[in-house]
């Protein structure tokens, strides 16, 4: 079975690639890390003009009605330049959540505005000293009010709304967990320090924040379904980063000379680059299949997405680390982008779940027993 992208999808990739290249690629991330939000707004406007924010939204809500695979080249190009912002969260988590589980009113309210680029949405999930599992969700959503704290909320300062994972009844099981959409204007946002300066994170405080049932989108099942879409897309974004790293390292190995010849001729470097290329192509195959499996509702979609997520995040750490080593002393400097990819790899390593969580998810989907799952993890 051929999972390569179509001619039309590759054509769309070229448009997105040129658009981001015109804004100087990773300079967008560097400027955002320095506090300049002009470049990130320009990149957002450019992608909106290309129609990226409406690709996977139904035509009835001003979108193009395409699927997860059509977003793959966009996410790969975004990953290549370490694009900051909420394109990933909005398009791969929030849009599927609304389209599959939202009410008609919610779809009509939010989807056209997301398609037009007017609205960006972040995800408020993790809580202090907690986890992404149901027991870790203790932000109270009772009596029409939200009370509690969320941490590590990505780019909350750029978001118009938050999808908040909250608990509507006391307990630690998944039955009382709901996803709801809340305007950022209703909450207090406090910036946090982040290892990856190109992805700003924040504490978000909810103190007697009023909400109605119209803001509730779905339950734990709906959240997990949307997380499948997110992880398939995240895998594609990581593939874009891996591709750029391998390309950069190969170029450097061909021009950097020692003992009168390019370092790429030395087996220690040559074999390392081959290993990096193998990681890239394996991650690419897994990511493309994961997005296809999710889009077609394939029987093995949970295993496919979990496998893609696990391999991509682990490969990202390996390849980014190798890049620094191959560049030698200059690889540690601010001038090169090597450190940016290392930090982004660490950011994604435990984003919306750890590797252990996804090993357990894959094992459960494969029908393995609890003992067998522990052996795998």
C-alpha positions as CSV (number, residue, x, y, z in Angstrom):
1,X,0.0,0.0,0.0
2,X,1.4,3.4,-1.0
3,X,1.2,6.1,1.8
4,X,3.2,8.7,-0.1
5,X,1.5,12.1,-0.4
6,X,-0.4,13.1,-3.5
7,X,0.8,15.6,-6.1
8,X,-1.8,18.1,-4.8
9,X,-0.6,17.6,-1.2
10,X,3.1,18.1,-2.2
11,X,2.1,21.2,-4.2
12,X,0.4,22.6,-1.0
13,X,3.6,21.8,0.9
14,X,5.7,23.9,-1.5
15,X,3.4,26.9,-1.0
16,X,3.7,26.6,2.8
17,X,7.4,26.1,2.5
18,X,7.9,29.2,0.4
19,X,5.6,31.2,2.7
20,X,7.7,30.3,5.8
21,X,11.0,30.7,3.9
22,X,10.0,34.2,3.0
23,X,9.8,34.9,6.8
24,X,13.3,33.5,7.2
25,X,12.3,30.1,8.7
26,X,13.7,29.6,12.2
27,X,14.0,33.3,12.6
28,X,10.3,33.3,13.4
29,X,10.9,31.1,16.4
30,X,14.0,33.1,17.5
31,X,12.1,36.4,17.4
32,X,9.2,34.9,19.3
33,X,11.6,33.7,21.9
34,X,13.0,37.2,22.2
35,X,9.4,38.6,22.8
36,X,8.7,39.8,19.3
37,X,5.2,38.7,18.3
38,X,5.2,40.4,14.9
39,X,6.9,37.5,13.0
40,X,4.6,34.9,14.5
41,X,1.5,37.0,13.5
42,X,2.9,37.4,10.0
43,X,3.4,33.6,9.7
44,X,-0.1,33.0,11.0
45,X,-1.6,35.5,8.5
46,X,0.4,33.9,5.7
47,X,-0.8,30.4,6.5
48,X,-4.4,31.7,6.8
49,X,-4.1,33.2,3.4
50,X,-3.0,29.8,2.0
51,X,-6.1,28.2,3.6
52,X,-4.2,26.1,6.1
53,X,-6.5,26.9,9.0
54,X,-9.5,25.8,7.1
55,X,-8.1,22.6,5.5
56,X,-9.7,20.0,7.8
57,X,-12.9,22.0,8.6
58,X,-16.1,21.0,6.9
59,X,-17.3,23.1,4.0
60,X,-20.5,23.9,5.9
61,X,-18.4,25.9,8.3
62,X,-16.3,27.7,5.7
63,X,-13.5,25.1,5.5
64,X,-12.2,22.9,2.6
65,X,-13.5,19.6,4.0
66,X,-10.2,17.8,3.7
67,X,-8.7,15.3,6.1
68,X,-5.7,14.6,8.4
69,X,-3.4,13.5,5.6
70,X,-3.9,16.9,3.8
71,X,-2.5,18.6,6.9
72,X,0.6,16.4,7.0
73,X,2.8,18.5,4.6
74,X,1.7,21.7,6.5
75,X,2.8,20.3,9.8
76,X,6.0,18.9,8.4
77,X,7.0,22.4,7.0
78,X,6.0,24.0,10.4
79,X,8.1,21.5,12.2
80,X,11.1,22.1,9.9
81,X,11.2,25.8,11.0
82,X,10.1,25.1,14.6
83,X,7.1,27.3,14.0
84,X,5.8,28.7,17.3
85,X,2.1,29.3,18.0
86,X,-1.1,27.2,18.2
87,X,-1.5,25.8,14.6
88,X,-0.9,22.2,15.9
89,X,-3.2,22.5,18.9
90,X,-6.0,24.3,17.1
91,X,-6.1,22.3,13.9
92,X,-5.3,18.8,15.2
93,X,-7.0,18.7,18.6
94,X,-9.7,21.4,18.8
95,X,-11.1,21.2,15.3
96,X,-11.6,17.4,15.5
97,X,-13.1,17.7,19.0
98,X,-15.6,20.3,17.8
99,X,-16.5,18.5,14.5
100,X,-17.0,15.1,16.1
101,X,-18.5,16.0,19.5
102,X,-19.5,19.6,19.5
103,X,-23.1,20.8,19.4
104,X,-24.4,22.5,16.3
105,X,-24.2,25.8,18.1
106,X,-20.6,25.2,19.0
107,X,-19.7,24.3,15.5
108,X,-21.4,27.4,14.1
109,X,-19.8,29.6,16.7
110,X,-16.1,28.5,16.5
111,X,-15.3,26.6,13.3
112,X,-15.9,29.4,10.8
113,X,-13.7,31.7,13.0
114,X,-11.0,29.1,13.2
115,X,-11.1,28.6,9.5
116,X,-10.7,32.4,8.9
117,X,-7.8,32.6,11.3
118,X,-9.7,34.8,13.7
119,X,-9.6,32.3,16.6
120,X,-6.7,30.4,18.0
121,X,-7.2,27.8,20.8
122,X,-4.8,26.3,23.3
123,X,-5.2,23.2,25.6
124,X,-5.3,23.6,29.4
125,X,-4.8,20.0,30.8
126,X,-1.9,19.5,33.2
127,X,-2.3,20.5,36.9
128,X,0.4,21.0,39.6
129,X,2.0,17.8,40.8
130,X,-0.3,15.7,38.7
131,X,-0.5,13.8,35.3
132,X,-2.5,13.7,32.1
133,X,-4.5,10.7,33.4
134,X,-8.1,11.0,34.7
135,X,-7.0,11.0,38.3
136,X,-4.8,14.0,37.6
137,X,-7.8,16.1,36.6
138,X,-9.1,17.9,39.7
139,X,-9.9,21.4,38.4
140,X,-13.5,21.7,39.7
141,X,-16.4,22.4,37.3
142,X,-19.4,22.5,39.6
143,X,-22.3,24.8,40.2
144,X,-21.6,26.7,37.1
145,X,-18.1,27.7,38.2
146,X,-14.5,26.7,37.4
147,X,-12.0,26.7,40.2
148,X,-8.4,25.5,40.1
149,X,-5.1,25.9,38.4
150,X,-3.6,24.6,35.1
151,X,0.1,24.6,34.4
152,X,2.3,24.4,31.3
153,X,-0.5,25.7,29.1
154,X,1.2,26.3,25.7
155,X,1.2,29.8,24.2
156,X,-1.8,30.9,26.3
157,X,-0.9,34.5,25.5
158,X,-1.7,33.9,21.9
159,X,-4.9,32.0,22.5
160,X,-8.4,33.5,22.2
161,X,-9.9,30.4,23.9
162,X,-8.7,27.4,26.0
163,X,-10.0,23.9,25.8
164,X,-10.1,23.1,29.5
165,X,-10.0,19.6,30.9
166,X,-12.1,19.7,34.1
167,X,-13.9,17.5,36.5
168,X,-17.7,18.0,36.9
169,X,-18.0,15.5,39.8
170,X,-15.7,14.6,42.6
171,X,-13.6,11.5,42.2
172,X,-10.5,10.2,40.3
173,X,-12.1,8.2,37.5
174,X,-12.7,9.2,33.9
175,X,-16.5,9.4,34.3
176,X,-16.4,12.9,35.7
177,X,-14.0,14.5,33.2
178,X,-15.2,16.9,30.6
179,X,-13.6,19.2,28.0
180,X,-15.0,22.7,27.8
181,X,-14.1,25.8,25.9
182,X,-13.4,29.0,27.9
183,X,-12.4,32.5,26.7
184,X,-8.9,33.5,27.9
185,X,-10.3,36.9,28.8
186,X,-12.0,35.1,31.8
187,X,-8.9,33.7,33.3
188,X,-5.6,34.9,34.9
189,X,-2.5,34.0,33.0
190,X,1.0,33.9,34.5
191,X,4.0,33.2,32.3
192,X,6.2,30.2,33.3
193,X,9.9,29.6,32.4
194,X,10.3,27.0,29.7
195,X,13.3,25.0,28.5
196,X,12.1,25.7,24.9
197,X,12.0,29.5,24.7
198,X,10.2,29.2,21.3
199,X,7.1,27.7,23.0
200,X,5.9,30.0,25.8
201,X,4.0,28.3,28.6
202,X,1.9,29.6,31.4
203,X,0.0,29.0,34.6
204,X,-3.7,29.6,34.2
205,X,-5.8,30.4,37.3
206,X,-9.5,29.8,37.4
207,X,-11.3,31.5,40.3
208,X,-15.0,31.3,40.2
209,X,-15.0,31.5,36.4
210,X,-18.6,31.1,35.2
211,X,-19.4,28.6,32.6
212,X,-22.6,27.1,31.0
213,X,-23.4,23.7,29.6
214,X,-23.1,25.3,26.1
215,X,-19.4,25.4,26.7
216,X,-19.0,21.7,27.4
217,X,-17.8,19.9,24.3
218,X,-17.2,16.2,25.3
219,X,-16.3,13.6,27.8
220,X,-13.1,11.6,28.4
221,X,-13.8,9.4,25.3
222,X,-14.1,12.6,23.2
223,X,-10.8,13.9,24.6
224,X,-9.0,10.6,23.8
225,X,-10.4,10.6,20.3
226,X,-9.1,14.1,19.7
227,X,-5.8,13.2,21.3
228,X,-5.4,10.5,18.6
229,X,-5.6,13.2,15.9
230,X,-3.2,15.4,17.9
231,X,-0.5,12.7,18.2
232,X,-0.8,11.8,14.5
233,X,-0.3,15.4,13.6
234,X,2.5,15.9,16.2
235,X,4.4,12.9,14.7
236,X,4.2,14.7,11.3
237,X,5.5,17.9,12.8
238,X,8.4,16.1,14.3
239,X,9.2,14.5,10.9
240,X,9.6,18.0,9.5
241,X,12.1,18.8,12.2
242,X,14.0,15.5,11.6
243,X,14.1,16.2,7.9
244,X,15.6,19.6,8.4
245,X,18.2,18.4,10.9
246,X,19.3,15.6,8.6
247,X,19.6,17.9,5.7
248,X,21.6,20.5,7.7
249,X,24.0,17.9,9.1
250,X,24.6,16.3,5.7
251,X,25.4,19.7,4.2
252,X,27.8,20.5,7.1
253,X,29.5,17.1,6.8
254,X,30.2,17.8,3.1
255,X,31.8,21.2,3.6
256,X,33.6,20.9,6.9
257,X,37.1,19.5,6.4
258,X,39.6,17.9,8.6
259,X,42.9,16.3,7.6
260,X,42.3,17.7,4.1
261,X,38.9,16.0,3.4
262,X,35.2,16.5,4.3
263,X,34.3,15.0,7.7
264,X,31.5,13.1,5.9
265,X,34.0,10.7,4.5
266,X,34.9,9.5,8.0
267,X,33.1,6.3,9.1
268,X,32.2,7.7,12.5
269,X,30.3,10.6,10.9
270,X,29.0,8.7,7.9
271,X,27.5,5.9,9.9
272,X,25.9,8.4,12.4
273,X,24.3,10.3,9.5
274,X,22.9,7.0,8.1
275,X,21.4,6.2,11.4
276,X,19.8,9.6,11.5
277,X,18.4,9.1,8.0
278,X,17.0,5.7,9.0
279,X,15.3,7.3,12.0
280,X,13.9,10.0,9.8
281,X,12.4,7.6,7.2
282,X,11.0,5.3,9.8
283,X,9.3,8.2,11.6
284,X,8.0,9.5,8.3
285,X,6.5,6.1,7.4
286,X,4.9,5.7,10.8
287,X,3.5,9.3,10.8
288,X,2.0,9.0,7.3
289,X,0.4,5.7,8.2
290,X,-0.9,7.0,11.6
291,X,-2.6,9.9,9.8
292,X,-4.0,7.6,7.2
293,X,-5.2,5.2,9.9
294,X,-6.9,8.0,11.8
295,X,-8.5,9.6,8.8
296,X,-9.9,6.2,7.5
297,X,-10.9,5.0,11.0
298,X,-8.7,1.9,10.5
299,X,-9.0,-0.9,12.9
300,X,-5.4,-0.5,14.2
301,X,-5.5,3.3,14.4
302,X,-4.8,3.5,18.1
303,X,-1.7,1.3,17.8
304,X,-0.6,3.1,14.7
305,X,-0.9,6.6,16.3
306,X,0.8,5.4,19.6
307,X,3.7,3.8,17.7
308,X,4.2,6.9,15.6
309,X,4.2,9.2,18.6
310,X,6.6,7.0,20.6
311,X,9.1,6.5,17.8
312,X,9.0,10.1,16.6
313,X,9.6,11.7,20.1
314,X,12.4,9.3,20.9
315,X,14.0,9.7,17.4
316,X,13.8,13.5,17.8
317,X,15.8,13.4,20.9
318,X,18.4,11.1,19.4
319,X,18.8,13.0,16.1
320,X,18.9,16.4,17.7
321,X,21.6,15.2,20.0
322,X,23.6,13.7,17.2
323,X,23.3,17.0,15.3
324,X,25.1,18.9,18.1
325,X,27.8,16.2,18.3
326,X,28.5,16.3,14.5
327,X,28.7,20.0,14.5
328,X,31.3,19.8,17.2
329,X,32.2,22.9,19.3
330,X,30.1,25.2,17.0
331,X,27.0,23.0,17.6
332,X,26.7,24.4,21.2
333,X,26.7,28.0,20.1
334,X,23.7,30.3,20.0
335,X,24.3,31.2,16.3
336,X,23.4,27.7,15.0
337,X,19.9,26.3,15.3
338,X,21.1,22.9,16.8
339,X,20.1,23.9,20.3
340,X,16.6,25.0,19.2
341,X,15.9,21.5,17.9
342,X,17.2,19.9,21.1
343,X,15.0,22.0,23.2
344,X,11.9,21.4,21.0
345,X,12.6,17.7,21.2
346,X,12.6,17.9,25.0
347,X,9.4,20.0,25.0
348,X,7.5,17.3,22.9
349,X,8.9,14.4,24.9
350,X,6.2,14.6,27.6
351,X,3.7,16.9,25.9
352,X,0.1,15.7,26.5
353,X,1.4,12.4,27.8
354,X,4.7,10.6,28.3
355,X,6.3,7.8,26.3
356,X,5.3,5.3,29.1
357,X,1.7,6.4,28.7
358,X,1.7,5.7,25.0
359,X,3.5,2.4,25.4
360,X,0.6,1.4,27.8
361,X,-2.0,2.7,25.3
362,X,-0.5,0.7,22.5
363,X,-0.3,-2.4,24.7
364,X,-3.9,-2.1,25.8
365,X,-5.0,-1.6,22.2
366,X,-3.2,-4.8,21.3
367,X,-5.0,-6.7,24.0
368,X,-2.0,-7.4,26.2
369,X,-2.4,-8.2,29.9
370,X,-1.4,-5.9,32.6
371,X,1.8,-8.0,33.3
372,X,2.7,-7.9,29.6
373,X,2.1,-4.2,29.5
374,X,4.5,-3.6,32.4
375,X,7.2,-5.6,30.6
376,X,6.9,-3.5,27.5
377,X,7.0,-0.2,29.4
